[in-house]
């Protein structure tokens, strides 16, 4: 089973489970409300700095129904897991080469962002763990190398070969084994990217 099929099955089960629990709370809350009738009437209050909500003359069935509605509203607003497909490296015109599964509410320690990798690198360096710090800094540089490659290609297509050569050299210094960057460097060297749109 591919990652995409597994993800679709997971996302469908996730969404259906939340909907089922929300509607079950609403349904059983309504049934409880019908049975209790005038018995055990009470009031429910909730407040936040900007608003105050008060429901009076209610039963526990109403509370269950309200909880079910809140659960559905929160899950709809929060959303579901995402499957992010896109380029791991390289220009947007190249075929997709990477897939990343993002679960909302959780992420890698660095968050997969430049700021996250830098923060983790600084923390590791402060703790004296130079190996982990270097790995975090390399991960940060890898995030920068794809835009360098893309900008080099754009500069070449706009006939700014000097800037294109500097940028692609930097990208190749960061990721020397990257075949997409090597291809861009070859195109810049031969001038085949001049006057084209990336």
C-alpha positions, 0 to 999 in steps of 0.5 A, spaced: 500 500 500 502 506 498 503 512 502 498 516 499 493 510 499 494 509 507 494 517 508 487 517 505 484 511 509 487 514 515 484 521 514 477 518 512 477 514 518 479 520 522 474 525 520 469 519 520 470 518 527 470 525 530 463 526 526 461 519 529 463 521 536 460 528 535 453 526 533 453 520 538 454 526 543 448 530 540 443 524 539 444 521 546 444 528 549 437 529 546 435 522 548 437 524 555 434 531 555 427 527 552 427 523 558 429 528 564 424 533 562 423 537 567 427 533 572 434 536 575 434 543 571 440 547 572 444 552 569 451 552 565 456 558 565 462 559 561 466 565 560 472 567 557 475 575 557 471 577 551 464 573 552 460 570 557 455 564 556 449 562 560 444 557 559 439 556 564 433 551 566 437 546 562 438 538 563 445 534 563 442 532 556 443 539 553 450 539 556 452 533 552 449 536 546 453 542 547 459 538 548 458 534 541 457 541 538 463 544 540 467 537 539 464 538 531 466 545 531 473 544 534 475 539 529 472 542 523 476 548 525 482 544 527 482 540 520 485 534 519 492 531 517 495 533 511 499 530 506 504 535 503 507 533 496 512 537 493 519 538 491 524 536 495 529 540 491 530 543 485 525 547 480 518 547 480 518 545 473 521 538 475 517 532 477 515 531 484 521 528 488 518 528 495 512 527 500 512 529 507 506 527 512 504 533 516 500 531 522 497 537 525 498 538 532 505 535 532 511 536 528 519 535 528 522 538 534 525 543 529 518 544 526 522 543 519 523 550 518 529 554 518 528 558 524 527 551 528 533 548 525 537 554 527 534 554 534 535 547 535 543 548 532 544 553 537 541 549 543 545 543 541 551 548 541 550 551 547 549 544 550 556 542 547 553 537 542 557 539 536 555 533 532 548 535 533 549 542 532 552 541 525 547 536 523 541 542 525 545 547 521 546 543 515 539 541 515 538 549 515 542 550 509 539 544 505 532 549 506 536 555 503 539 551 497 533 550 493 531 557 493 539 559 491 538 554 485 531 556 483 534 564 483 540 562 479 536 559 473 531 565 473 537 569 473 540 565 467 534 566 464 534 573 464 541 573 462 544 575 468 550 569 468 554 572 473 549 572 478 547 565 476 554 562 477 555 565 484 548 562 486 549 555 483 556 555 486 553 556 493 547 551 492 552 546 489 557 548 495 551 546 500 549 540 496 554 537 492 551 531 490 544 534 488 543 532 480 538 538 479 543 543 481 548 540 477 543 540 471 542 547 473 549 549 473 550 545 466 545 549 463 548 556 466 555 554 463 552 552 456 547 558 456 541 554 454 537 557 460 538 564 457 531 567 455 527 562 457 522 562 463 523 557 468 
